[in-house]
């Protein structure tokens, strides 16, 4: 028997919607709304912010309305030989859905949803004897989802929480003895260390990750990403030769992706990802032409649902162009980012947009800059301060 979410149906009626009209507003089938209310399925993460807004409830309240787990429908994993695989597939599907939503709308809108999922769905399983059938695989899932939470915390300006999530994720991956995950999380921690202006830690953590990457699947993709993180750390230290060597290593490894073995739970790292990192490195090192070339390559490759990634590429290119005196195009790119922020909740994008605003303000007499500054006034909010008061786990 499937338990009904009566509270969700009541909230719909209180907001003045039938199942049909709610489905129309959300762009889903009527049957989908019915399945949500009957408890058969749950809204995907990227649908939840709009659902909460339409029902005029908070994100936390929506999670309460969706959280129906009666004992009568509990799954006994010990009595179902394939239940472990099914449970893991469900967790992987949720992780993928979270990542897709994150790329489209940013971490700010769904961070609390991911944390709630970890607290209510994943953490209890780690200590449930019935979950023994999953073994280390459950720790892998917990590590990956915790890393996702770390990225969303970082994207929403909560860097202290991001560091805590990444550290916990690393420890879970160690418990699972999963080299690819350890390498992946090391790359994430190296990135955050760079954002916190801890250049030496960024290089050190990336190099630890390179050791992990040699022991598991996904070796080429992970190694390329970690070389790119190493390059960023060296660029922050002003070491041009070391940064260039690391970027060359990343390019060389990325060319061998066809040799890679598949790896679960790791982030995608491709030519556009490397171009974005290279552009930042060259910009930090004062290599404007190289930085511009790499930033334009990002915009060629980042299309579709990679809204935030494209926005970062636009901002990097705009910053480089300001340095070269190409003010009109820089302002035009800034305006495009302002438009993207209408559907994107990302403190990182807002912070860099604020930096671009500061760089362009002295050129306010330029008409395109005036338009950019006007757009900024509608979308910019104060950026959250960076925090770091705990040690890295490596």
C-alpha positions as CSV (number, residue, x, y, z in Angstrom):
1,X,0.0,0.0,0.0
2,X,1.3,3.5,-0.9
3,X,0.7,6.2,1.7
4,X,-1.0,9.4,0.4
5,X,0.6,12.8,1.0
6,X,-2.6,14.4,2.2
7,X,-0.8,17.5,3.3
8,X,0.5,18.2,-0.3
9,X,-3.0,17.9,-1.7
10,X,-4.3,20.3,1.0
11,X,-1.6,22.8,0.2
12,X,-2.5,22.6,-3.4
13,X,-6.2,23.2,-2.7
14,X,-5.3,26.0,-0.3
15,X,-3.3,27.7,-3.0
16,X,-6.4,27.5,-5.3
17,X,-5.2,24.9,-7.7
18,X,-6.7,21.7,-9.1
19,X,-4.4,18.9,-10.1
20,X,-4.9,20.0,-13.7
21,X,-4.1,23.7,-13.2
22,X,-1.1,22.9,-11.0
23,X,0.2,20.6,-13.7
24,X,-0.2,23.3,-16.3
25,X,1.7,25.9,-14.2
26,X,4.6,23.5,-13.5
27,X,4.8,22.1,-17.0
28,X,4.1,18.4,-16.0
29,X,1.4,15.8,-16.6
30,X,-1.7,15.7,-14.4
31,X,-0.7,12.1,-13.7
32,X,2.6,13.3,-12.3
33,X,0.9,15.6,-9.8
34,X,-1.3,12.7,-8.8
35,X,1.7,10.5,-8.3
36,X,3.3,13.1,-6.0
37,X,0.2,13.3,-3.9
38,X,-0.3,9.6,-3.7
39,X,3.3,9.0,-2.6
40,X,4.3,7.0,-5.7
41,X,7.0,9.5,-6.8
42,X,8.6,12.7,-5.7
43,X,9.2,15.9,-7.6
44,X,12.7,16.1,-9.1
45,X,14.9,18.6,-7.2
46,X,14.9,21.2,-9.9
47,X,11.0,21.2,-9.9
48,X,10.8,21.8,-6.1
49,X,11.7,25.5,-5.9
50,X,8.9,26.4,-8.3
51,X,6.5,24.0,-6.7
52,X,7.1,25.6,-3.3
53,X,6.7,29.1,-4.8
54,X,3.4,28.1,-6.5
55,X,2.0,26.6,-3.3
56,X,3.3,29.6,-1.3
57,X,5.2,27.4,1.2
58,X,8.9,27.5,2.2
59,X,11.4,24.9,0.9
60,X,11.6,23.3,4.3
61,X,7.8,23.1,4.5
62,X,7.6,21.5,1.1
63,X,10.1,18.9,2.3
64,X,7.8,18.1,5.2
65,X,4.8,17.7,2.9
66,X,6.8,15.3,0.8
67,X,8.4,13.3,3.6
68,X,6.1,10.3,3.9
69,X,7.8,7.1,5.1
70,X,5.2,4.9,6.9
71,X,6.3,1.6,8.5
72,X,3.8,-0.4,6.5
73,X,5.8,0.3,3.3
74,X,9.3,0.0,4.7
75,X,11.7,-2.1,2.6
76,X,13.5,-5.0,4.3
77,X,16.8,-5.0,2.4
78,X,17.8,-8.3,4.1
79,X,14.9,-10.2,2.6
80,X,15.3,-8.9,-1.0
81,X,18.5,-10.0,-2.7
82,X,18.3,-7.2,-5.3
83,X,17.0,-4.5,-3.1
84,X,20.5,-3.1,-2.5
85,X,21.1,-2.5,-6.2
86,X,17.6,-0.9,-6.5
87,X,18.3,1.4,-3.5
88,X,21.7,2.4,-4.9
89,X,20.2,3.1,-8.3
90,X,17.6,5.3,-6.7
91,X,20.3,7.2,-4.8
92,X,22.4,7.6,-8.0
93,X,19.3,8.9,-9.9
94,X,18.7,11.5,-7.1
95,X,22.4,12.5,-7.2
96,X,22.2,13.0,-11.0
97,X,19.0,15.0,-10.7
98,X,20.6,17.3,-8.0
99,X,23.6,17.9,-10.3
100,X,21.4,18.7,-13.3
101,X,19.3,21.1,-11.3
102,X,22.5,22.7,-9.8
103,X,23.9,23.4,-13.3
104,X,20.6,25.0,-14.3
105,X,19.6,27.1,-11.3
106,X,22.7,27.1,-9.0
107,X,23.2,25.7,-5.6
108,X,21.4,28.3,-3.6
109,X,17.9,27.1,-4.5
110,X,18.4,23.4,-3.7
111,X,21.2,23.3,-1.1
112,X,18.7,22.8,1.7
113,X,16.9,20.0,-0.3
114,X,20.2,18.1,-0.7
115,X,21.0,18.5,3.0
116,X,17.6,17.3,4.0
117,X,17.9,14.3,1.7
118,X,21.3,13.4,3.3
119,X,19.9,13.7,6.8
120,X,16.6,11.8,6.3
121,X,17.5,9.3,3.6
122,X,21.2,8.6,3.6
123,X,22.5,9.1,7.2
124,X,19.9,6.7,8.8
125,X,20.9,4.0,6.3
126,X,24.6,4.2,7.3
127,X,23.7,2.9,10.8
128,X,20.9,0.6,9.8
129,X,21.8,-3.1,10.0
130,X,19.3,-3.8,7.2
131,X,21.5,-1.7,4.9
132,X,24.5,-4.1,5.3
133,X,23.6,-5.6,1.9
134,X,24.9,-2.3,0.4
135,X,28.2,-2.5,2.2
136,X,30.8,0.0,1.1
137,X,28.6,1.2,-1.8
138,X,26.4,3.1,0.6
139,X,29.5,5.0,2.0
140,X,30.4,5.8,-1.7
141,X,26.9,7.2,-2.2
142,X,27.0,9.2,1.0
143,X,30.5,10.6,0.1
144,X,29.3,11.7,-3.3
145,X,26.1,13.3,-2.1
146,X,28.0,15.1,0.7
147,X,30.5,16.4,-1.9
148,X,27.5,17.7,-4.0
149,X,26.2,19.4,-0.8
150,X,29.7,21.0,-0.4
151,X,29.6,22.4,-3.9
152,X,26.1,23.8,-3.4
153,X,27.1,25.4,-0.1
154,X,30.1,27.0,-1.9
155,X,27.9,28.2,-4.7
156,X,25.6,29.8,-2.3
157,X,28.3,31.6,-0.4
158,X,28.6,29.2,2.6
159,X,32.3,28.4,2.3
160,X,32.6,27.3,6.0
161,X,29.9,24.7,5.5
162,X,31.4,23.8,2.1
163,X,34.7,23.0,3.7
164,X,33.0,20.9,6.4
165,X,31.0,19.0,3.7
166,X,34.1,18.3,1.6
167,X,36.0,17.1,4.7
168,X,33.2,14.8,5.7
169,X,32.9,13.5,2.2
170,X,36.6,12.7,2.1
171,X,36.4,10.7,5.3
172,X,33.4,8.8,4.0
173,X,35.3,8.0,0.7
174,X,38.2,6.7,2.8
175,X,35.8,4.5,4.7
176,X,34.5,3.2,1.4
177,X,38.2,2.8,0.1
178,X,37.2,4.4,-3.2
179,X,40.3,5.9,-4.9
180,X,38.3,7.7,-7.7
181,X,36.1,9.4,-5.1
182,X,39.1,10.4,-3.0
183,X,40.7,11.9,-6.1
184,X,37.5,13.7,-7.1
185,X,36.9,15.1,-3.6
186,X,40.6,16.2,-3.4
187,X,40.0,18.2,-6.6
188,X,37.0,19.9,-5.0
189,X,38.9,20.7,-1.8
190,X,41.8,22.1,-3.9
191,X,39.4,24.4,-5.7
192,X,37.9,25.6,-2.5
193,X,41.4,26.2,-1.0
194,X,42.2,28.4,-4.0
195,X,39.0,30.3,-3.5
196,X,40.0,30.8,0.2
197,X,43.4,32.2,-1.1
198,X,45.2,29.2,0.3
199,X,47.4,28.6,-2.7
200,X,49.9,26.2,-1.0
201,X,47.1,24.0,0.3
202,X,45.5,24.1,-3.2
203,X,48.6,22.6,-4.7
204,X,49.3,20.2,-1.9
205,X,45.7,18.8,-1.9
206,X,45.7,18.4,-5.7
207,X,48.9,16.5,-5.5
208,X,47.5,14.1,-2.9
209,X,44.6,13.6,-5.2
210,X,46.9,12.7,-8.1
211,X,48.2,9.8,-5.9
212,X,44.6,8.6,-5.3
213,X,43.8,8.9,-9.0
214,X,46.4,6.4,-10.0
215,X,44.7,3.6,-8.0
216,X,41.2,3.6,-9.4
217,X,39.0,4.0,-12.4
218,X,38.4,7.3,-14.3
219,X,42.1,7.9,-14.0
220,X,42.5,10.1,-17.1
221,X,39.6,12.4,-16.3
222,X,40.6,12.8,-12.7
223,X,44.3,13.3,-13.4
224,X,43.5,16.0,-15.9
225,X,41.3,17.8,-13.4
226,X,43.9,17.6,-10.6
227,X,46.6,18.9,-12.9
228,X,44.3,21.8,-13.7
229,X,43.8,22.5,-10.0
230,X,47.6,22.3,-9.5
231,X,48.0,24.8,-12.2
232,X,45.6,27.2,-10.5
233,X,47.5,27.0,-7.3
234,X,50.8,27.7,-9.0
235,X,49.3,30.6,-10.9
236,X,48.1,32.1,-7.6
237,X,51.7,31.9,-6.4
238,X,52.9,33.6,-9.6
239,X,54.8,30.6,-10.7
240,X,54.4,30.9,-14.5
241,X,56.5,27.9,-15.5
242,X,55.0,25.5,-13.0
243,X,51.5,26.6,-13.9
244,X,52.2,26.1,-17.6
245,X,53.7,22.7,-17.0
246,X,50.6,21.6,-15.1
247,X,48.3,22.9,-17.8
248,X,50.3,21.0,-20.4
249,X,50.1,17.9,-18.3
250,X,46.3,18.3,-18.1
251,X,45.9,18.8,-21.9
252,X,48.1,15.7,-22.5
253,X,46.1,13.5,-20.2
254,X,42.7,14.8,-21.4
255,X,43.6,13.7,-25.0
256,X,43.6,10.1,-23.7
257,X,40.1,10.1,-22.3
258,X,39.3,7.3,-24.7
259,X,41.6,5.0,-22.6
260,X,39.6,5.7,-19.5
261,X,37.7,3.1,-17.5
262,X,34.2,4.2,-16.3
263,X,34.0,5.5,-12.7
264,X,30.9,6.1,-10.7
265,X,30.3,9.2,-8.6
266,X,33.0,11.4,-10.2
267,X,32.6,14.8,-11.8
268,X,32.8,15.4,-15.5
269,X,35.9,17.2,-16.6
270,X,36.2,18.0,-20.3
271,X,37.8,20.4,-22.8
272,X,35.5,23.3,-21.7
273,X,36.4,22.6,-18.0
274,X,40.1,22.7,-18.8
275,X,39.7,25.9,-20.9
276,X,37.9,27.6,-18.0
277,X,40.7,26.7,-15.6
278,X,43.4,27.7,-18.1
279,X,41.8,31.1,-18.7
280,X,41.9,31.9,-15.0
281,X,45.5,30.7,-14.7
282,X,46.7,32.8,-17.7
283,X,44.7,35.8,-16.5
284,X,46.3,35.6,-13.0
285,X,49.7,35.4,-14.6
286,X,49.1,38.4,-16.9
287,X,49.0,36.3,-20.1
288,X,46.0,38.2,-21.6
289,X,46.0,36.8,-25.1
290,X,46.1,33.2,-23.9
291,X,43.5,34.0,-21.3
292,X,41.2,35.5,-23.9
293,X,41.6,32.6,-26.3
294,X,40.8,30.0,-23.5
295,X,37.8,32.0,-22.3
296,X,36.3,32.2,-25.8
297,X,36.8,28.5,-26.1
298,X,34.6,28.0,-23.0
299,X,31.8,30.0,-24.6
300,X,32.1,27.9,-27.8
301,X,31.6,24.7,-25.8
302,X,29.3,25.6,-23.0
303,X,25.8,25.6,-24.3
304,X,22.4,24.1,-23.2
305,X,21.9,23.6,-19.5
306,X,25.3,24.6,-18.4
307,X,24.0,28.0,-17.4
308,X,26.4,28.7,-14.5
309,X,29.5,27.3,-16.3
310,X,28.8,29.6,-19.2
311,X,28.3,32.6,-16.9
312,X,31.7,32.0,-15.4
313,X,33.2,31.8,-18.9
314,X,31.5,35.1,-19.8
315,X,32.8,36.8,-16.6
316,X,36.3,35.5,-17.2
317,X,36.3,36.8,-20.8
318,X,34.8,40.2,-19.6
319,X,37.5,40.6,-17.0
320,X,40.3,39.9,-19.5
321,X,38.7,42.3,-22.0
322,X,38.6,45.1,-19.4
323,X,42.3,44.6,-18.9
324,X,42.8,45.0,-22.6
325,X,40.6,48.2,-22.8
326,X,37.8,46.5,-24.8
327,X,35.1,48.0,-22.6
328,X,32.0,47.7,-24.9
329,X,32.3,43.9,-25.3
330,X,33.1,43.4,-21.6
331,X,30.0,45.4,-20.6
332,X,27.9,43.4,-23.1
333,X,29.0,40.1,-21.6
334,X,28.2,41.5,-18.2
335,X,24.7,42.2,-19.3
336,X,24.3,38.7,-20.5
337,X,25.3,37.4,-17.1
338,X,22.8,39.7,-15.5
339,X,20.1,38.1,-17.7
340,X,21.2,34.6,-16.7
341,X,21.0,35.6,-13.0
342,X,17.2,35.9,-13.4
343,X,17.0,32.1,-13.2
344,X,20.4,31.3,-11.5
345,X,21.0,31.4,-7.7
346,X,24.8,31.5,-7.4
347,X,26.7,33.6,-4.9
348,X,29.9,32.9,-6.7
349,X,28.5,34.4,-10.0
350,X,27.1,37.4,-8.1
351,X,30.5,38.0,-6.4
352,X,32.4,37.9,-9.7
353,X,29.7,40.1,-11.3
354,X,30.2,42.6,-8.5
355,X,34.0,42.6,-9.3
356,X,33.2,43.3,-13.0
357,X,31.0,46.1,-11.9
358,X,33.8,47.7,-9.9
359,X,36.2,47.3,-12.9
360,X,33.7,48.9,-15.3
361,X,32.4,51.7,-13.1
362,X,35.3,54.1,-14.0
363,X,34.0,53.8,-17.6
364,X,30.5,54.8,-16.8
365,X,30.5,57.4,-19.6
366,X,30.4,54.5,-22.2
367,X,26.7,53.9,-23.1
368,X,27.0,50.1,-22.9
369,X,28.5,50.4,-19.5
370,X,25.6,52.6,-18.4
371,X,23.2,49.8,-19.4
372,X,25.3,47.2,-17.6
373,X,25.4,49.2,-14.4
374,X,21.6,49.6,-14.6
375,X,21.2,45.9,-15.0
376,X,23.5,45.2,-12.1
377,X,21.4,47.3,-9.8
378,X,18.5,44.9,-10.2
379,X,20.4,41.6,-9.6
380,X,23.3,42.2,-7.3
381,X,23.3,41.5,-3.6
382,X,26.1,41.7,-1.1
383,X,28.4,38.7,-1.4
384,X,28.8,36.4,1.6
385,X,32.2,36.6,3.4
386,X,34.6,33.7,2.9
387,X,35.2,31.6,6.0
388,X,37.8,29.0,6.9
389,X,38.5,28.0,10.5
390,X,39.0,24.2,10.3
391,X,41.9,22.1,9.1
392,X,41.8,20.2,5.8
393,X,41.5,16.4,6.2
394,X,44.6,15.8,4.1
